[in-house]
Structure formats: structure tokens, C-alpha cells
Amino acid sequence: MRLIIATKNRNKLKEIKKILKGLNIKILCLADLKPDLKIKESGKTFFENALKKARCVSKMFNCDLIVGEDSGIEVKYLKNKPGVFSRRYAGNIATDYENNIKLLKQLKNVPKDKRKARFRCVTVLVKKGELIKTFEGKVEGYINNKLVGKKGFGYDSLFYLPSYKKTIAQLSLAQKNKISHRAKVFYKLKKFLANYIKNK
């Protein structure tokens, strides 16, 4: 049995594989199978984008289990922006650094108590184009006033966790995989898949 993650982001795949370790299933991603495939993320919600990705990949790999995932950062002061535009906040081919700098500029002179934010992740499991299950996860924090930490990716170096007194980019992968929005979702998925595989 194969599980295909509908992403070409190997950083995400690394995190996901670590969490799903121990399942009797082969885990692949688009970078392994269809590196040139482009899926336009035109949905208005994380769920719509996740489902679109999964169904698009399912058409090509009809017998495999497909995971579609969409995630991003929502800043309360900015009315939950960037949201679904998190990856392309500063433009369609923007780097993580450019996205972070734009967010910092948007929050210039905004006090800490108004910089509340959350990472959200919505993941769907699909087979033969049909939705099997939806999973959601989130983590709450604040947008730091500068980039801190060199681990992680995306907005990790800006996302401050009061309980750790660090940004996510200062945490080890093991620490991140205990608390992140994506980790919460994929631990739920792991539990579901363990039963799914056993019953097949």
C-alpha cells in the first residue's frame, strides 16, 4: 500500500515521514513521482485547496491513498491574512524571507498584544477521488518583531510560542513535531491509518 502526499515540499515530507514512522505503508510525494505537476491553489479555504490537490493527484494514482494538505498563518490583526495566500503572500514566486519581511512590514509598530496569530492546517485523505476523512490542527502564538532562529521553514522564524519563549525556528524537529499544527493533524492521520491498514 502506498500513501502519496500531494506536495513537492521536501521539508514538509521530512516532518510528515517522521510522524508517520512505524506504519506499514510506503510514503511518497510529488517530488518523487510528478515533479513537474502544477496544481493551482484557487480555493478560498484551506479545505478547498487540500481537496483539490488530493483529487488532482488521485486521478493519476487511482489505486493509492492520497493526502492533500493546505496550511498557513492567520494573523488576527490582519483579519486572518495571509491565510490561504501564506506561501505567496509577497508574490507567486516569493521566497520565505520575502513573505516574512512583508508580514513584518504589515505589522510595523503594532504592539505585541495585537500580534496574535495561529498556524492552521487542514488535511484530507482521498482514494479514487473520494474523500475518506478530514483532519484539522492549529497552534496559537504571536508574530515576533524580528526573524529569530534558523530551523524550520515558512514563517517559523517569526512565530513566537509563549510556552517555549522561542520561535518555532528555534525548536528541534522533535520539539516541533510535538506541537505544530501539521504535527497535530498527522498524528490524527496516523491513528486513523493504523486502523485503516489493519482492516484492509
C-alpha positions in Angstrom: 0.0 0.0 0.0 1.2 3.5 -0.9 0.5 6.9 0.6 1.2 9.8 -1.7 1.5 13.3 -0.1 0.3 15.9 -2.7 3.2 18.2 -2.2 6.7 18.8 -3.7 7.9 20.4 -0.5 10.5 18.0 0.9 10.7 19.9 4.2 7.0 19.1 4.8 7.7 15.5 3.7 10.5 15.1 6.1 8.3 16.2 9.0 5.4 14.0 7.9 7.6 10.9 7.4 9.0 11.3 10.9 5.4 11.4 12.4 4.1 8.5 10.3 7.1 6.3 11.0 6.0 2.8 12.0 3.1 2.5 9.7 3.2 -0.4 7.2 2.9 1.9 4.2 5.2 3.4 1.6 5.2 7.2 1.8 5.9 9.2 -1.4 5.4 12.8 -2.6 5.0 14.6 -5.9 8.7 15.4 -6.0 9.3 11.6 -6.3 6.5 10.9 -8.8 5.4 14.0 -10.7 8.0 16.8 -10.1 6.6 18.9 -13.0 3.0 18.8 -11.9 1.5 22.2 -11.1 -1.8 22.5 -9.2 -3.3 25.9 -9.0 -4.4 26.6 -5.4 -7.5 28.6 -6.3 -9.6 27.6 -3.3 -10.9 30.2 -0.8 -10.3 27.9 2.2 -7.5 25.5 3.3 -10.0 22.6 2.9 -10.8 23.5 -0.7 -7.2 23.7 -1.6 -6.3 20.4 0.2 -9.2 18.6 -1.5 -8.3 20.0 -4.9 -4.7 18.8 -4.6 -5.7 15.3 -3.4 -8.3 14.8 -6.1 -5.9 16.0 -8.9 -3.2 13.5 -7.8 -5.8 10.8 -7.3 -6.7 11.0 -11.0 -3.1 9.9 -11.8 -2.7 7.4 -9.0 -6.2 6.0 -8.6 -5.3 2.9 -6.5 -3.2 4.8 -3.9 -4.2 6.7 -0.8 -3.7 10.4 -1.4 -3.1 13.1 1.2 -3.9 16.7 0.3 -2.8 19.3 2.8 -3.0 23.1 2.9 -1.8 25.2 5.7 -0.9 28.8 6.5 -0.7 31.5 9.1 -3.6 33.7 10.2 -2.9 37.0 11.9 -5.8 38.3 13.9 -4.9 42.0 13.5 -4.8 41.5 9.7 -8.3 39.8 9.7 -6.7 36.3 9.4 -4.5 37.2 6.5 -2.3 35.9 4.8 -4.4 32.7 5.3 -4.5 30.6 2.1 -2.1 33.1 0.5 0.6 32.4 3.1 3.0 30.8 0.6 2.6 33.5 -2.0 2.0 36.5 0.3 4.7 38.6 -1.3 4.1 37.3 -4.8 3.6 34.0 -6.7 7.3 33.1 -6.6 8.2 34.8 -3.3 10.8 33.3 -1.0 10.1 32.5 2.6 12.2 35.5 3.5 10.2 37.9 1.3 6.9 36.6 2.8 8.3 37.2 6.3 9.5 40.7 5.5 6.1 41.6 4.0 4.4 40.4 7.2 6.7 42.3 9.4 6.0 45.5 7.4 2.3 44.9 7.7 2.7 44.8 11.5 5.1 47.6 11.9 4.5 49.5 15.2 1.7 47.1 16.1 2.1 46.2 19.9 2.7 42.6 21.0 -0.8 42.1 22.4 -2.3 42.8 19.0 0.1 40.4 17.1 -1.8 37.2 18.0 -1.6 34.6 15.3 -2.2 30.9 14.6 -0.9 28.3 12.2 -3.7 26.2 10.7 -3.5 23.0 8.8 -6.3 21.1 7.0 -5.5 17.7 5.6 -7.7 15.3 3.6 -7.4 11.6 2.8 -8.7 10.6 -0.6 -8.9 7.4 -2.6 -10.2 7.1 -6.2 -11.2 10.7 -5.9 -13.5 10.1 -2.9 -13.0 11.9 0.4 -12.4 9.4 3.2 -11.6 11.7 6.1 -10.7 15.3 7.0 -8.3 16.4 9.8 -7.6 19.8 11.2 -4.9 21.2 13.6 -3.8 24.6 14.8 -1.2 26.2 17.1 -1.6 29.6 18.8 1.2 32.2 19.2 2.4 35.7 18.3 4.2 37.3 15.4 7.7 38.2 16.7 9.1 41.7 15.8 12.1 40.1 14.0 13.3 36.9 12.5 14.8 34.6 15.1 16.1 31.0 14.6 17.4 29.1 11.6 15.5 25.8 11.8 12.1 25.1 10.1 10.8 26.9 7.1 7.9 29.2 6.0 7.0 31.6 8.9 8.7 29.6 11.6 11.3 32.2 12.4 8.5 34.8 13.1 6.1 32.6 15.0 6.7 33.0 18.7 5.5 30.4 21.2 5.0 31.9 24.7 5.1 28.5 26.4 8.6 27.9 25.0 9.8 31.5 24.9 11.1 30.8 21.5 10.1 30.9 17.8 9.3 27.7 16.1 12.5 28.1 14.1 14.5 27.7 17.4 13.0 24.3 18.2 14.4 21.0 17.2 12.4 18.9 14.7 11.4 16.6 17.6 10.1 19.5 19.6 8.3 21.0 16.6 6.7 17.6 15.8 5.1 17.6 19.3 3.3 20.9 19.0 2.9 22.2 15.4 -0.3 22.5 13.5 0.9 20.0 10.9 2.1 17.5 13.6 -1.3 17.6 15.3 -3.0 16.8 12.0 -0.7 14.0 11.0 -0.8 12.3 14.4 -4.6 12.1 13.9 -4.0 10.8 10.4 -1.5 8.2 11.7 -4.0 6.9 14.2 -6.7 6.7 11.5 -4.4 5.0 9.0 -3.2 2.3 11.5 -6.9 1.1 11.8 -7.5 1.6 8.1 -4.5 -0.6 7.1 -5.3 -3.2 9.7 -8.8 -3.6 8.3 -7.7 -3.9 4.6 
